[in-house]
Amino acid sequence: MAEEFTLTPMRRLLKRFGDIRVSEEAVEEMRNIIGDFSLKIAEFAVENARNEKRNTVIGQDLKNAYVEVTQLRIV
């Protein structure tokens, strides 16, 4: 899943808070963490849409999934 995210934005995100060098390992780890987090949110959002008998995931499904994942600390 993490492979779907490119490395350059991960490096930019890490460097946003200061002029600091960022190792390849750190960039890869950031990509893995964001990939895992996104996967969990997507899973909950799709589950919510299906529970409501919809074939379309909507923005509110993602918002609800984000809250659920962060509150339950399921990452």
Secondary structure, DSSP 8 states (H G I E B T S, - for coil): -GGGS-HHHHHHHHHTTSS----HHHHHHHHHHHHHHHHHHHHHHHHHHHHTT-SS--HHHHHHHHHHHHHHT--
